[in-house]
Structure formats: C-alpha cells, structure tokens
C-alpha cells in the first residue's frame, strides 16, 4: 500500500503511460481525469485544481489565467509536450509558478513521422489504399496513382531546431537537396550536414517539399498563407508537423483545390480535433493525421516520465531539468 502521508496533491489531466504514473504515485497524492478519449472539461479542471500543488497537463488543455487563479497552492505546471503555447506563461510567472516541458525526447520520433508523412503524401499512399478499397484498381496503368520522386528532390525546412535538423539527416539519406530558413543562420550545421541556407521567399520558390518546424508564436501565426502558396511550385508538397496555427487553412484549401500546390500532409490543425466534416478532409491530395508526431510507445513513455520527474523535482524544492525558460 502506498503511504500518502505528507505527499503533495497533483492533478493529471489525462491517463498517461505507466512510467509517469508510477513515478508520480511514488512521490505525490494523485488524481486523474480518466476519460482518455476527451479532454477534461474546463469546469471540472477549475474544481480539481483548487487544492493541488502540481498540475500535469497536455496540449489539449487550455491552462489560462482562470485555471491558475483557481489554484492558490499551485507550484508547478508540467506539460507532457514540447510546446507550451496552451499555458498562460505570463500569468504563471506572475505567481512564481514553475513550468516544465519535455523537449528533446521526442525529436527523432517526430522527425520519423514528418518524413513518413512526406513519403505518404508524395507517393499518394492513402489515395492508393482507398482506390483498392473502393474497387478503382481495375488494371495496371502507367499513370495510375503516379506520385512524385523523393530521391533527388529538394526539401525546404522552415525552422532548424532539433526536429528540423533530424529531418535534414533523414532527407540527406534519401539523396535530397536540403535547404533551410531560420531566423539565425547556422553555418556549422550547414557544413556538417551538407545543407544550404536560403531566404524565406527563395526557399518557397525552389523547394519540391516544404516542411514546417517552427513553434506557435505571434510571429509564426499563419506564416504560410496565400502569398506564400503563390510563391511555391505547382508541384510542391507542404508538410506540417509543427502547429496548426502556422498555416492559414482557408488559403491551403484554395491552393490544393486550384492546383497552386500539388499536395499537403498535416499532423496538426488550427482547431484540434479537426471536425470530420471539415472541407480539407474531403480533398484527395491531403493526407491528414490526428497529431501523432510523438506517438510511439517508447517516446510517449519517456515523455510521461520526464514530465513527472520534473514535477517532483520542483515540488521537492529543486530546479527542474527542462523549465520553460521565460516562466
């Protein structure tokens, strides 16, 4: 039996992998929102945080000032994610509440997914699978489900953080020419990985594939919209595993319908979960995934443990390994 005497209260907004649960239960008095297929309702969250010292959350929860104000004893918010735009950092900072996240651990897994999405989109794998299930495959044909080559094509990376660099390594393994745009040029990475810096507009003009790897900020909000689609090749493919807010979805829909670009692969959307009757989902040249960039058993287990470990560190009065630096 677990001895909960003297342990601080923690609320966890979703069922999480066992390593995180076990570590938290060893050190804290835990409560969970146990409906794994839907986020905790805001009214429930406001009630549950009233007596907690730690709040363990996901991207699906909006941890705004109302939640923070409802938690007078809160010491730490630990999010099982790299991004933290769902948390009101200013409101937490004003209260001296620590915020932790889980960078690094999901880099390779998310890059795997981004490159898989690039491949599925370029070679029309989802369309081809549907063609079989709908009985459209009548005979072999030279042009039936013909996609585009990846080997030898050009990849433009917008953002060169951990995941962007990991994506570049995969692309080079496929013989791709890799360009990148970032606010800061990294000549060391250029030399090491054999990639080239291009200004933003030139990258859009020259790239066969464009992959987004930037955080959700005011600066990146709808970074890709009508003007940017007009600069792209009509054969271009857009991949977004970053944040849905980076792409103007109405402009993307128009670009896909008109043939301004050839296809897109999305793992993220402006509103999540995206409505099943959203117009984008009706397009044959869109591959859509339900935000599964880090969704491997191994990586999600590591993320769960890391978020739990940092929460316990803060509650014990020690500095976390991965604080949100401006908190």
N, C-alpha and C positions, 0 to 999 in steps of 0.2 A: 504494500500500500504506500502511495506517495504521501510524504509529510508536507502539507501545505502551510504549516505554521510559519509566519514571518515572510512568506513569499508575496511579492507584489502582484497586483491584478493586471492581466493583459487581455485585450480583446483581439481576436483574429477574425478577419472579415471573410474568410473562406476556408474550406477544408484544404490543407496543404500536405505535401509529401511527408512521409513518416519521419525522416531525419530532422526536419524542422519542428514537428510536433513533439517528438521525444525530447529534444533539447529544451524546448520551452517548458514542457511539463516538469522537467527535472528542476528548473530554476524558478518557475513562476506559477501563479494560480491562473489558469487559462479558461477562457470561454470562447466559443466558436459560433459563427454563422454557418450552419450545417447544410444549407441548401446550395450545393455546388454548382447547380445549373443556372443560378441567377444571383446578381449582386445583392448585398444586404440593403434593404430599404432604408432610406435616409432617416425615417422616423425611428426605426429600430437602432440604427447606428448612434443617433443622438442620445437615446436612452442608455445604450450599452457602455458608452464612454464615460458616463458620469463618475465612476469610481476607479477608472483604470490609470495606471502609471505608464503603460505601454500600449500602443496601437499598432498592430501588424496588418498592413493593408496591401491591396493590389491596385493595378492601373484602373480597374473598373470602379473604384470608389472615388468620389469627389471629397477630398479632405479639405474643406474650405473653412473660413473663419467661424461659421456656425458650429461646426463639429469641434473645432479647437476650443471655442468658448464654452461648449457643453462639457468639457473635460478639465475641470480645475486642477486635477492631480497629475495631468499628463506630463511625462518627462521625455518620452521618445516616440517618434513615428518611424517605423521601419517598413519600407515598401519592398515587396518581392518583385523588383523591376529595376532596370537601369534608369528609365525615365522617371521624373518626379513632377511633371507639369500638372498632375492631378492633385498636388498638395499646394496649399497656400503657404509658400515658404516665408513670406513676409509676416504673416500672422503668427506662424510658429516661432519665428525668430524673435518677434516682439515679446513672446512669453518665455524665451530661453529654452524652448523645446528642441531637442536634437532631432535631426532627420538623417536616416541612413538608407542606402540603396545597395544594389547588387551589380556593380559594373564588372567587366572582365570575364566573369564566369560563363557568360552566355555568348561570348564573341564568336567562337568557332561554330557553334550550333546555329546561330542566326545567319552567319555567312553561308553555311551549308544550305539553309533554307532559301536564302536570297538567290544563290546560284541555281538551286533546283527550280525555283520559280522562273528564272531566266530561261533555263532549258525547256521547261514545260511550255512556256509561252512561245518561244522561238520555234519549237518543233510541233506546236499545236497538239500536244498530248491529250489535253482534256477534250478538245474538239474531236480528235480521232477516236477516243474512247466512246464518246457519245454517238459517233457515227456508227460504230458497231452495234451499240445497244438499241439504236433506232432503226437498224436494218438498212442503213445507207451504203454499206460496203457491198457493192454488187460484183466488182471485179477489180483486179489490179489496174491502175491507170497512172500514167506518168505524172499527172498534176494533182492527183487526189491527195488531199491533206499535205501538200508540199509546204514545208516551212522554210526557215532560213538557217544557213550555216552559222555555227558558233565559232568553230575553228577559223582563225584568221580575221575575224570581225573585230571591230573596235568597241571598247567598253568605256563609257564615261562615268566616273564616280563623282557624285556631288557630296562632299564630305569625306575626310580621310582620317576618321578616328579609328578605334580598334576594329570595328566591323568593316569599315571601308578598306583598311589595309588587308584584312583577312580575305575580303572579296577580291582584291587585286592579286593576291597569291593564287587563288583558285583560277582566275582568268588567265594568268600567265601560264599556268599548267595546261590550258586549252589553246595555247598559241595565240591568244588575243592581244591586240594592241590596247594598252590601258592608258587612259587619260584621267586626270582628276582636276577638280576645282575645290579649293578650300580658302578660307579667309587668310590662312597663313601657308605659304609655300614651304614644303619640306624636301629640300634638296638631298638630304641624307637618304630618305625613303626612295626618292626618285632613282638615285644611283644604286641602291641595294636591290630594289625590286624591278628596275627597268621600266618605270612608268614615267609619264610626261605631264607636266602642269599645263593647263590651258585656261585662259579667261573663261568666265561663265558662258557667255554667248557662243564663243567658238566651240566649247565642249558640246553644247547642244547641237550645233551645226554639223559637227564632224563624227559624232558617235552613232554607231549602229544600235547599241544598247545603252540606256542611261539608268543608273541605279542610285537611289537616294539613300543617304546615310547621315542625315543631319537631325539634331534634336528639334523638338517643338518649342519655338520661341516666337516672339513678335516679329523678329527679323525673317524667320523662315515660313511664316504663315502664308499659305498659298504661293509659295515660291515658284511653283510650276503652274502657270495659268495660260490664258490664250496667247499672249505674246511669246511665251516660251515654246508652246506647241508649234507656233508658226515658224520658229527657227529650226525645228527638228526635221530630219529627213522623213519623207513619206513612208519609208521602210523601217523607221525607228521603233524600238520597243522600250517602254518605260517600266521600270521595276521599283516598287516602293515597299520596303520593309521597315521604314523609319517611323513616321507618324502620319496619320491620315490628313492632318491639317496642312501638311506641306504641299498638297495637291488640291487645286480647285476642281472638284469633282464634276461640276457642270461643264467646265471647259474641257475636261478629259473626255466626258461623254461625247461632246461635239466633235472632238478631234478623232475619236475612234469611229464614230458614225460616218464622218465625212472622208475618212482616209487620210487625214492630216498626218497621223501616225498609224503604224500598222497594227500594234497590239500593246497591251499593258498587262502586267502581273502585279496584283496588290495583296498584301497581307494585312494592311491597316486601312482604316476608313475614318472619315470625319466624325461619324457617329457610329459607335460600336455597342452592341452588334448591329451591323447593317440590316435594314429591313429586307426580307426575302423578295419583296416586290419592287426593290429599288431599280430604276431603269438601267443602271450599269450592269446588273446581273443578267440582263436579257441579251447582252452583246456576246456574239460568238468569239470575238477577238479580245476578250478579257478573261484572265484566269484570276479567280478570287479565292482567298484563303481566310480562315477565321482567326487571324492574329496568333499564329502558331510558330513564330520565329524561333522562340527558345524552347519549343515543346518537344524535347526529348526527355525520357525518364531520368537519364543521368543528369542533365543540366537543370531541370526543374527541381530535382532533389538537392543539388548543390545550392541553387538559389534559395530554397526554403531554409536550408541550414545556415547559410551565410546571413540572411536577414534575421534569423532567430539569434544567432551568435552575437551580432552587433547590438541587438536589442538588449540582451542580457548584459553585455559589457556596459552600456550606458546606465542601465538600472543599478549596476553594481558600482557606479561612480567612476568607471574607467572610460577612456576615449574609444570610440568605435574604429574599426579598420576602414570603413567606407562611408564617411559622413558626406552629406551634401554640403559642399564647401561654403556656399553662401548662406547657409542656415545659421 
